[in-house]
Amino acid sequence: MITHAVERIAADYDCHAVEGTFSCNMRKFVLEGDKVVLNAKNPAEPPATFKVELDDIYNVDIVMATAGPRMRVEAERPTGACGREGWIGL
């Protein structure tokens, strides 16, 4: 149901949800839970079979592209993240 809603919104803006992006539930100190919803339909992956319950918290990552559902890989650049201990280079 969530995947279908993301695809309808993408169609309204004439773009595509990028393959490999997903949304998942969160808990305290756990950013990626066990309930995962793909944002783009993938025939190789079975659809999610769980119920969104009251008071569930979800991290919704939506990435759209106008060229197509696959991203092209260009030169990689170093990235980093800011955590409790400060800046961490990845």
Secondary structure as UniProt FT lines:
FT   HELIX           2..12
FT   TURN            13..14
FT   STRAND          16..17
FT   TURN            19..20
FT   STRAND          22..27
FT   TURN            28..29
FT   STRAND          36..38
FT   TURN            43..44
FT   TURN            54..55
FT   STRAND          57..59
FT   STRAND          64..65
FT   STRAND          80..83
FT   TURN            84..85
FT   STRAND          86..89
//
